[in-house]
Amino acid sequence: MWFVDLCLADPARFFRAAGLRNRIDSLMFLGVDYRRWLARPGPLPACSGLRVALLSKLFNNLSRFSVCQCRTDVLSSSTMGTSFFDSRRYLPASCLAPDGVGPEALLVSTSRLDLAEGRTFAQASLSEYYRALRLTLAGDGEDVTSEDGVWLPLRALDPGCLIAAAGTSVLARLLEHCDYLIVEDADLRPKDLVEHLRAFSLDGLAALDMTTALGLIGNCAYLLSSKGDKKPSLPGERIW
């Protein structure tokens, strides 16, 4: 979490600037638990100019990890192959055997896939490996013996990472002391952000999704600010 105080008459110049070195008045970094820190009465000193908070891949460090079972019909052909999926056919032991079809048949990739529950990885050839992990972690009475579908790792945003220790919204708390809040995160999806803003009734805030405008693929980017003041014209989709 970074805070940049700038002496600018025109905020739009800040967001269009290629470099910030000559425009930074002060730079502050704190290595503390941000949720407890934001619960303090005055977490930041007063600022006479423009203050921007930068949250870069903070929330996804606290994401939840699990193993899920997915239906093959909801996954892309690049994940499952073009033919009917048979986990045994695509197992590493089958593909890499001396008489196997070769490593090019492995359905393993670092590409991330969006599911309703979160994000997973295109690693269908490791389905049996992930199913074994789920069996190891399964609680009493949980049935994970079904072989229908494919087992994949799942990571999802923990909504609690957006809540300060005092029970307030981390985003709203930051915008009490900052003019703008820039968030770049791998697991904070637009629907997650909107759900949080709605849950805390943050009607006084505005959120701009800049992911597509910035050409991002693996991460999402947002610009948040308070409503009312004149804002710079920036590319992006208004989601709140």
TAGIJO-V620558 format. One line per field, one symbol per residue. ss: DSSP state (H for helix, E for strand, L for the rest). phi: phi as a letter, one per 40 degrees, with the letter a starting at -180 (. if undefined). A space follows every 10 residues. Layout:
ss=???
phi=???
//
This chain:
ss=LEEEEELLLL HHHHHHLLLL HHHEEEEEEL LLLHHHHLLL LLLLLLLLLE EEEEEELLHH HHLEEEEEEE LHHHLLHHHH LLLLLLLLLL LHHHHLLLLL LLHHHLLLLL LEEELLLLEE ELLHHHHHHH HHHHHHHLLL LLLLLLLLLE EEEEEELLHH HHELLLLLEH HHHHHLLLLE EEEEELLLLH HHHHHHHHHL LLLLEEEEEL LLLLLLLLLE EEEEEELLLL LLLLLLEELL
phi=.bbbcbcbcb dcccccccbb dcbccabbbb cbcccccccc dbcbccbcbc bbbbbbfccc cbccbabbbb ccccbccccb gcbdcbdccb cdcccccdbc chccccbbac ccbcbccibb bcbccbdccc cccccccccc gccbccbcgb cbcbbaccdc ccbcccgccd ccccccbbcb bbbbacbccd cccccccccc fcccbbbbcb dcccgcbcbb bbbbacchcc bccbcibcba
//
